[in-house]
Amino acid sequence: MATPSFDHDLFVIGGGSGGVRAARFAAQRGARVAMAESGRMGGTCVNVGCIPKKLYSYGAHYAEAFAESAGFGWRLPGAPTLDWDTLKANRAQEIARLNGIYEGLMTGAKVLRLQGHARLLDAHTVEVTLEGGGTQRHSARHILIATGGTPFVPDVPGREWIVTSDDMFDLPRFPRRLVVVGGGYIACEMASIFHGLGAQVTLLYRGAQILRGFDDEVRDFAAGEMRKHGVDIRTHADVARIEALGDARRVHLKDGSAIDADVVLYATGRRANTAGLGLDALGVRQSDNGAIEVDARFATSVPGIYAIGDVVGRMELTPVALAEGMALVDHLFGPPPGQPARTMDYAGIPTAVFTHPPIGTVGLTEQQAREQVGAIQVFRSDFKPLKHTLSGNTERTLTKLIVDAQTDRVLGLHMVGADAGEIVQGFAVALKCGATKAQLDATIGIHPTSAEEFVTLRQISRT
């Protein structure tokens, strides 16, 4: 497999989910693999994304659970309080454990692991500036860029006083007043999490409704539930500047109003993390937003250089990066014996938003279905979950199916409510297999659960 003129068959830049998966399985196929990572192993997901976010989301539910427990007969001796330092320390311990596991995966696969910043000198040569000093040059038959994304902050006056999502899990002091600027899933998750942990949260979004790109009814329903929980969502809100007032911050809006906060979080999107890679000099094409352009086999415009994951900006989800890594390995080094080569299919990928309550979704939104199919049937229900008949919580749950009126195939399935991500994951398998509404109707539900709503929806809400 290896040619004598190259040090390695594959050189991976970036130790996140996609890069680790590609490096590990390429090595298992007999390839000689090296990896350079300048930070901690695991990438965004492990260090400042999915994992710490979900851990803090779990923690943020306890105050509400303590309050709800009274309806079930529990009596607590006093008001519970959050120890922010304990939460941070326990999170850091778990992340360090995961960092070690990722390092171990590389060691076990006999991948040459380099700690330092890599840049491309040409289509087959990488220079690594090592963390401990010095540089090394490595040649490779194939080079894979899997450097992920990084938070994007617009050029707003006073931007030096803001923080990004990368900073939120390890703030030195818990923010009693938090302003979140942005309306995407990261902004909404952080708003929900920190409100649940005890902060007074104001979310500012310049658009008409949060969570652009999701089903419109889901967006409206989720926004309403977040407001009921206590998050102050303000749409059509444009920030003019940010001012420091000692340790506090003042956010001035373009309508002349102002909001004081302890921390101002900008969650206004992410951009491909390509700084210092040397892509321009090599002629690696990038889109207007900086994402590396690749073809169906993840090849860039320069032969021999490939890219996967958030840095290509297709679907910025950890499982997508993993799947892209596997598809690339099959393409470069062949599939496992007796198995077909994997390709990447971006249709029907489920996702969740860990707001309070959470969102789970798979397939087309109602608007997408109307544009792509035409005649559809919409089935929906919103209800008070059984738990809240005693809890005193006014939270409601939304379930929604979008069906092709001609073929009866379920095109989209959406939920806002407790355990939405867990529930939708199972239904995503059914949709991938082409499930019809008749097949859902013929399925016996598990009672009493919220999930059973998806197999008991009978009344068409609209066409």
Legacy VTK file of the C-alpha trace (Angstrom):
# vtk DataFile Version 3.0
C-alpha trace
ASCII
DATASET POLYDATA
POINTS 463 float
0.000 0.000 0.000
2.690 2.473 1.010
4.989 3.947 -1.573
8.662 4.412 -0.576
8.584 8.122 -1.430
6.149 8.966 1.388
6.585 8.749 5.161
2.892 7.951 5.638
-0.115 6.771 3.675
-2.379 9.203 5.527
-1.625 12.328 7.559
-4.585 13.612 9.574
-4.707 17.207 10.786
-7.143 17.434 13.691
-7.929 15.066 16.555
-11.690 15.493 16.731
-14.370 12.908 16.060
-13.913 12.728 12.283
-10.134 12.799 12.307
-9.812 10.154 15.016
-12.278 7.845 13.266
-10.497 8.173 9.914
-7.028 7.706 11.439
-8.041 4.695 13.501
-9.776 2.762 10.753
-7.225 3.632 8.089
-4.570 2.185 10.383
-6.681 -0.937 10.851
-6.670 -1.366 7.065
-2.873 -1.463 7.145
-2.183 2.177 6.310
0.684 4.056 7.942
-1.011 6.989 9.679
0.126 10.115 11.499
-1.982 12.719 13.273
-1.259 16.259 14.412
-3.457 17.978 17.003
-2.561 21.241 18.728
-5.189 21.072 21.476
-6.815 18.365 23.543
-7.970 15.229 21.800
-11.651 14.841 21.034
-12.215 18.152 19.290
-15.158 20.452 19.852
-17.602 17.687 20.778
-15.615 16.309 23.698
-14.044 19.503 25.013
-16.427 22.420 24.482
-19.450 20.984 22.669
-21.761 17.983 22.860
-20.408 16.285 25.975
-20.038 19.195 28.425
-23.228 20.744 27.036
-25.232 17.593 27.743
-23.685 17.220 31.205
-24.637 20.807 32.069
-28.085 20.257 30.576
-28.576 17.327 32.957
-27.456 19.524 35.837
-29.782 22.319 34.806
-32.869 20.127 35.224
-32.393 19.509 38.931
-33.756 22.809 40.257
-36.948 22.241 38.290
-37.079 18.614 39.425
-36.743 19.666 43.066
-39.663 22.067 42.614
-41.784 19.462 40.815
-41.158 16.832 43.462
-43.515 18.565 45.896
-46.479 17.500 43.776
-45.381 13.896 44.281
-45.190 14.215 48.050
-41.525 14.984 48.539
-40.503 17.565 51.126
-37.013 19.050 50.945
-35.374 20.507 54.062
-34.407 23.754 52.354
-33.813 25.525 49.067
-31.155 23.670 47.020
-28.175 25.669 45.802
-25.735 25.172 42.936
-22.035 24.782 43.641
-20.629 26.040 40.331
-17.049 25.065 41.163
-18.063 21.469 41.903
-19.932 21.194 38.598
-16.916 22.566 36.704
-14.459 20.289 38.484
-16.537 17.152 37.869
-16.989 18.089 34.217
-13.251 18.702 33.811
-12.487 15.302 35.327
-14.819 13.547 32.888
-13.456 15.451 29.886
-9.891 14.592 30.893
-10.923 10.934 31.029
-12.327 11.160 27.508
-9.198 12.950 26.275
-7.215 9.977 27.539
-9.504 7.508 25.775
-9.017 9.310 22.463
-5.249 9.320 22.959
-5.449 5.617 23.732
-7.337 4.932 20.515
-4.455 6.408 18.553
-1.861 4.495 20.529
-3.780 1.259 20.124
-4.050 1.766 16.375
-0.308 2.569 16.160
-0.973 6.031 14.783
1.999 8.404 15.079
0.639 11.133 17.350
2.166 14.630 17.082
1.199 17.379 19.530
1.465 20.651 17.665
0.124 22.891 14.913
0.290 21.560 11.366
0.329 23.444 8.088
0.520 22.222 4.522
3.608 22.987 2.483
2.371 21.201 -0.622
-0.138 18.513 -1.570
1.947 15.801 0.114
3.979 17.604 2.793
2.981 18.773 6.281
5.092 20.843 8.639
4.288 20.471 12.343
5.332 23.070 14.903
5.660 20.919 17.986
4.267 22.013 21.327
7.572 21.401 23.059
9.523 23.332 20.447
10.980 22.595 17.058
9.393 21.553 13.794
9.054 18.351 11.827
8.206 17.704 8.205
6.206 14.668 7.156
5.257 13.497 3.703
2.064 11.580 3.011
0.288 10.008 0.085
-2.984 11.502 1.353
-3.577 14.455 3.698
-6.857 14.804 5.590
-7.971 18.129 7.059
-10.374 17.569 9.974
-9.845 20.729 11.992
-13.499 21.430 12.800
-15.023 24.829 13.420
-14.555 27.810 15.673
-17.025 30.387 17.041
-17.729 33.377 14.816
-18.225 36.811 16.377
-19.285 39.792 14.240
-17.312 42.995 14.396
-19.513 44.684 16.998
-18.087 47.577 19.041
-17.044 46.224 22.431
-16.547 42.674 21.220
-13.583 42.385 23.583
-16.102 42.182 26.433
-17.956 39.126 25.150
-17.394 35.388 25.547
-18.142 32.518 23.142
-19.583 29.066 23.722
-16.022 27.746 24.114
-15.724 29.758 27.341
-19.075 29.014 28.973
-18.276 25.735 30.695
-15.408 27.151 32.726
-16.434 30.688 33.634
-14.621 31.769 36.820
-17.917 32.855 38.433
-21.463 31.763 37.730
-23.277 34.576 35.858
-26.402 35.627 37.731
-27.370 37.754 34.698
-26.605 36.354 31.258
-27.276 37.895 27.859
-27.114 35.493 24.928
-26.842 36.997 21.441
-27.962 34.649 18.666
-30.886 32.468 17.747
-29.392 29.172 16.596
-29.302 25.906 18.480
-26.163 26.780 20.475
-27.642 30.082 21.640
-30.932 28.458 22.610
-29.258 25.554 24.406
-26.997 27.849 26.414
-29.939 30.085 27.304
-31.942 27.106 28.564
-29.039 25.515 30.411
-27.920 28.611 32.290
-31.493 29.579 33.108
-31.982 26.097 34.566
-28.799 26.490 36.610
-30.180 29.691 38.125
-29.214 32.610 35.886
-31.535 35.364 34.715
-31.241 34.930 30.949
-32.100 37.296 28.106
-31.740 35.961 24.564
-31.397 38.561 21.797
-32.022 37.576 18.191
-32.213 40.002 15.293
-34.542 37.761 13.249
-38.271 37.162 13.569
-38.011 33.757 15.297
-35.298 31.598 16.845
-33.989 28.305 15.404
-33.960 29.229 11.723
-33.910 26.117 9.548
-36.135 24.053 11.811
-39.836 23.432 11.228
-41.720 26.706 11.751
-44.278 25.181 14.113
-41.480 23.606 16.130
-39.736 26.984 16.316
-42.841 28.755 17.567
-43.698 26.020 20.057
-40.156 25.775 21.439
-39.896 29.548 21.824
-43.183 29.608 23.699
-42.094 26.853 26.066
-38.717 28.489 26.694
-40.489 31.714 27.578
-42.799 29.826 29.948
-39.727 28.395 31.661
-38.458 31.924 32.183
-36.035 32.705 29.347
-36.588 36.274 28.117
-36.488 35.847 24.320
-36.407 39.128 22.406
-36.621 38.952 18.620
-35.887 41.792 16.161
-33.202 42.804 18.668
-30.017 44.247 17.165
-26.952 44.947 19.316
-25.314 48.333 18.742
-22.394 48.028 21.158
-21.215 46.464 24.399
-19.844 48.470 27.281
-17.845 47.375 30.323
-19.037 48.671 33.698
-16.397 47.323 36.058
-16.949 43.577 36.184
-20.413 43.953 34.620
-21.421 44.486 30.995
-24.040 46.699 29.405
-25.520 45.679 26.045
-26.797 48.658 24.067
-29.437 47.854 21.435
-30.092 49.780 18.256
-33.565 50.736 19.499
-31.915 52.756 22.278
-32.564 50.324 25.130
-29.862 48.635 27.219
-29.500 45.449 29.250
-27.031 44.879 32.078
-25.385 41.492 32.517
-22.542 39.719 34.239
-21.649 37.831 31.046
-22.493 38.437 27.384
-22.358 35.300 25.261
-22.175 35.623 21.490
-23.485 32.439 19.858
-23.771 33.809 16.338
-22.565 30.826 14.356
-19.357 28.972 13.677
-16.813 29.095 10.888
-14.387 26.561 9.475
-11.182 26.394 11.519
-8.626 26.866 8.734
-6.372 29.643 10.044
-2.681 28.913 9.590
-3.155 25.758 7.481
-1.643 27.310 4.369
-4.661 26.572 2.181
-4.528 29.771 0.137
-0.947 29.197 -0.966
-1.842 25.716 -2.183
-5.008 26.844 -3.968
-7.427 24.801 -1.846
-10.820 26.255 -2.707
-13.012 27.579 0.083
-16.558 28.924 0.021
-17.449 32.498 0.937
-17.888 31.517 4.599
-14.487 29.802 4.705
-15.624 26.165 4.504
-13.370 23.894 2.458
-15.082 22.820 -0.760
-15.039 19.058 -1.370
-16.645 16.662 -3.818
-18.724 13.568 -3.051
-15.549 11.686 -2.047
-14.326 14.556 0.187
-11.523 15.514 -2.207
-10.564 19.184 -2.238
-9.565 21.123 -5.342
-5.970 19.959 -4.803
-5.392 16.235 -5.575
-4.200 14.327 -2.527
-5.820 16.667 0.015
-9.163 15.736 1.602
-11.426 17.292 4.234
-14.308 16.082 6.421
-16.426 17.262 9.342
-17.324 20.770 10.405
-14.507 22.255 8.331
-16.455 21.404 5.138
-19.665 22.934 6.540
-22.208 20.407 5.283
-23.941 19.162 8.433
-22.011 20.127 11.531
-22.864 17.115 13.668
-20.512 14.654 15.346
-22.162 11.511 13.895
-21.919 13.070 10.422
-18.178 13.625 10.836
-17.804 9.999 11.956
-19.732 8.725 8.940
-17.758 10.950 6.573
-14.529 9.596 8.033
-15.608 6.015 7.414
-16.710 6.785 3.855
-13.342 8.413 3.124
-11.369 5.481 4.541
-13.352 3.059 2.372
-12.621 5.226 -0.665
-8.898 5.587 0.001
-8.042 2.162 1.410
-10.961 -0.056 0.465
-13.892 -1.343 2.519
-13.678 -4.260 4.968
-13.564 -7.659 3.246
-16.915 -8.672 1.846
-18.554 -5.302 2.470
-19.481 -2.564 -0.007
-17.730 0.768 0.163
-19.664 3.254 2.250
-20.914 6.523 0.792
-22.382 9.522 2.562
-26.130 10.088 2.476
-27.214 13.371 4.068
-30.954 12.686 3.767
-32.898 11.744 6.854
-30.221 12.602 9.431
-31.847 13.077 12.854
-30.795 15.773 15.246
-31.697 17.129 18.658
-31.550 20.514 20.349
-31.064 20.309 24.100
-33.210 23.245 25.020
-35.664 23.006 27.928
-37.786 21.290 26.718
-35.605 19.560 24.106
-36.317 19.205 20.383
-35.933 16.071 18.285
-36.356 16.125 14.520
-35.778 13.958 11.461
-36.706 14.419 7.820
-38.369 17.363 6.107
-39.926 20.406 7.696
-43.499 21.213 6.702
-42.322 24.002 4.398
-39.699 21.783 2.752
-42.286 19.056 2.187
-44.705 21.494 0.559
-41.965 22.772 -1.737
-40.544 19.346 -2.665
-43.626 17.131 -2.712
-46.666 19.359 -2.929
-49.631 17.447 -1.522
-48.987 16.555 2.116
-50.895 15.701 5.252
-49.903 17.100 8.628
-50.704 15.238 11.827
-49.935 16.979 15.100
-50.748 16.966 18.763
-49.761 19.033 21.752
-50.596 17.894 25.237
-49.684 18.015 28.913
-47.470 14.985 29.699
-48.696 12.676 32.427
-45.826 13.696 34.708
-47.042 17.274 34.823
-50.545 16.375 35.978
-48.968 16.237 39.454
-45.772 18.266 39.059
-47.430 21.660 38.721
-45.311 22.393 35.661
-47.281 23.917 32.748
-44.917 22.518 30.098
-46.564 20.931 27.072
-45.264 18.520 24.438
-45.597 18.779 20.648
-45.538 15.783 18.297
-45.820 16.231 14.539
-45.825 14.013 11.450
-45.570 15.190 7.839
-46.841 12.646 5.313
-46.749 12.467 1.519
-50.455 12.480 0.579
-49.885 10.309 -2.501
-47.455 7.652 -1.250
-48.350 7.719 2.486
-44.620 7.857 3.276
-43.656 9.760 6.423
-41.452 12.645 5.264
-40.795 14.350 8.572
-41.156 13.657 12.277
-40.737 16.352 14.900
-41.051 16.579 18.662
-40.670 19.195 21.369
-40.784 17.654 24.823
-38.985 15.565 27.408
-36.625 12.938 25.962
-37.280 14.134 22.396
-33.804 13.150 21.229
-34.089 9.652 22.664
-37.522 9.136 21.116
-36.759 10.530 17.654
-33.591 8.438 17.288
-35.703 5.279 17.125
-38.195 6.721 14.689
-35.301 7.879 12.487
-34.561 4.225 11.721
-38.152 3.747 10.574
-38.030 6.816 8.331
-34.723 5.653 6.836
-36.488 2.410 5.931
-39.305 4.312 4.217
-41.985 3.995 6.887
-45.538 4.906 5.893
-48.240 6.444 8.024
-50.193 3.170 7.759
-47.239 1.291 9.246
-47.032 3.726 12.167
-50.803 3.331 12.653
-50.394 -0.452 12.738
-47.726 -0.229 15.437
-48.887 -0.730 19.022
-47.808 2.058 21.333
-46.136 1.795 24.740
-48.530 3.241 27.295
-48.284 5.633 28.999
-45.484 7.417 27.127
-45.138 10.532 25.042
-43.605 8.434 22.274
-46.861 6.564 21.714
-48.397 9.756 20.334
-46.552 9.140 17.066
-48.409 5.854 16.514
-51.808 7.122 17.670
-52.127 10.276 15.563
-55.239 9.762 13.430
-56.747 13.171 12.766
-55.306 15.224 9.887
-54.570 18.724 11.161
-54.081 20.305 7.754
-53.185 19.506 4.176
LINES 1 464
463 0 1 2 3 4 5 6 7 8 9 10 11 12 13 14 15 16 17 18 19 20 21 22 23 24 25 26 27 28 29 30 31 32 33 34 35 36 37 38 39 40 41 42 43 44 45 46 47 48 49 50 51 52 53 54 55 56 57 58 59 60 61 62 63 64 65 66 67 68 69 70 71 72 73 74 75 76 77 78 79 80 81 82 83 84 85 86 87 88 89 90 91 92 93 94 95 96 97 98 99 100 101 102 103 104 105 106 107 108 109 110 111 112 113 114 115 116 117 118 119 120 121 122 123 124 125 126 127 128 129 130 131 132 133 134 135 136 137 138 139 140 141 142 143 144 145 146 147 148 149 150 151 152 153 154 155 156 157 158 159 160 161 162 163 164 165 166 167 168 169 170 171 172 173 174 175 176 177 178 179 180 181 182 183 184 185 186 187 188 189 190 191 192 193 194 195 196 197 198 199 200 201 202 203 204 205 206 207 208 209 210 211 212 213 214 215 216 217 218 219 220 221 222 223 224 225 226 227 228 229 230 231 232 233 234 235 236 237 238 239 240 241 242 243 244 245 246 247 248 249 250 251 252 253 254 255 256 257 258 259 260 261 262 263 264 265 266 267 268 269 270 271 272 273 274 275 276 277 278 279 280 281 282 283 284 285 286 287 288 289 290 291 292 293 294 295 296 297 298 299 300 301 302 303 304 305 306 307 308 309 310 311 312 313 314 315 316 317 318 319 320 321 322 323 324 325 326 327 328 329 330 331 332 333 334 335 336 337 338 339 340 341 342 343 344 345 346 347 348 349 350 351 352 353 354 355 356 357 358 359 360 361 362 363 364 365 366 367 368 369 370 371 372 373 374 375 376 377 378 379 380 381 382 383 384 385 386 387 388 389 390 391 392 393 394 395 396 397 398 399 400 401 402 403 404 405 406 407 408 409 410 411 412 413 414 415 416 417 418 419 420 421 422 423 424 425 426 427 428 429 430 431 432 433 434 435 436 437 438 439 440 441 442 443 444 445 446 447 448 449 450 451 452 453 454 455 456 457 458 459 460 461 462
